[in-house]
Amino acid sequence: MLKASLTKKLLHFTLELNLRADNQIVVLWGPSGAGKTTVLQCLAGLLNPGSGFIKLGHRTLYSSEKNIFVPARHRNIGYVFQDYFLFPHMTVRQNVLYGLKNKKRELRDSSINPLELLDSFDVGHLIDRYPGQLSGGEKQRVALARALVVQPDLLLLDEPFSALDKNTKLSLRKEVKKLHRQWQIPFILVSHDEEDAKYLGDVIISLEKGRLKDESLQYPDYIPDYYNRELLNVSS
């Protein structure tokens, strides 16, 4: 379970957010500049919040009151960046295995083979290629495999479909849903696309200028009830 209460002063506004996620997909939805990516960076340990706390499972990753700040490399959080941040001088194999070199904690499941993980994403045949030789959809699958190979306790995804064509986007949205059911960890996904938010979100948090926005979103009929979605609408 993830619990966080964050305050972060930005250039034009102050981010204020309370966040809780069990094994759910929580979508941070809203326009560009609303503070969505800042939330991910604070959770990942790439930014130091101004005040508050972040707890993941039984660990406190950040507490302004207790003067705790766990560095990003020790948080065991997977992060898929908007532009994927694959190392251009490394092959697909080297990119995926990179995270394991700096792994400080025991893996929960030692039976997971990193290279087989690539096969499950249908990019195993690209193992010796470089990022410059991959399509957008292939890069995204490799980035997901790299983030998951370390068996994180939390997965962060920043606009994961923004650079993809429509057909690839629809396919990968389904893959993310399937991945979530398999891994059973919290996913925090940033999007400015209302359709992505509705399809993927078990909980949708609408942000505007760093605060929760009071706005009602209706789920389309094609979304099955068994996803157990709830919409969080809290006025600022």
Stockholm file with secondary structure:
# STOCKHOLM 1.0

chainA/1-236         MLKASLTKKLLHFTLELNLRADNQIVVLWGPSGAGKTTVLQCLAGLLNPGSGFIKLGHRTLYSSEKNIFVPARHRNIGYVFQDYFLFPHMTVRQNVLYGLKNKKRELRDSSINPLELLDSFDVGHLIDRYPGQLSGGEKQRVALARALVVQPDLLLLDEPFSALDKNTKLSLRKEVKKLHRQWQIPFILVSHDEEDAKYLGDVIISLEKGRLKDESLQYPDYIPDYYNRELLNVSS
#=GR chainA/1-236 SS CEEEEEEEECSSSEEEEEEEESSSEEEEECCTTSSHHHHHHHHHTSSCCSEEEEEETTEEEEETTTTEECCGGGSCEEEECTTCCCCTTSCHHHHHHHHHHTCCSCCSCTTCCHHHHHHHTTCGGGTTCCGGGSCHHHHHHHHHHHHHTTCCSEEEEESTTTTSCHHHHHHHHHHHHHHHHHHCSCEEEEESCHHHHHHHCSEEEEEETTEECCCCCCCCTTSCGGGCCEEECCCC
#=GC SS_cons         CEEEEEEEECSSSEEEEEEEESSSEEEEECCTTSSHHHHHHHHHTSSCCSEEEEEETTEEEEETTTTEECCGGGSCEEEECTTCCCCTTSCHHHHHHHHHHTCCSCCSCTTCCHHHHHHHTTCGGGTTCCGGGSCHHHHHHHHHHHHHTTCCSEEEEESTTTTSCHHHHHHHHHHHHHHHHHHCSCEEEEESCHHHHHHHCSEEEEEETTEECCCCCCCCTTSCGGGCCEEECCCC
//
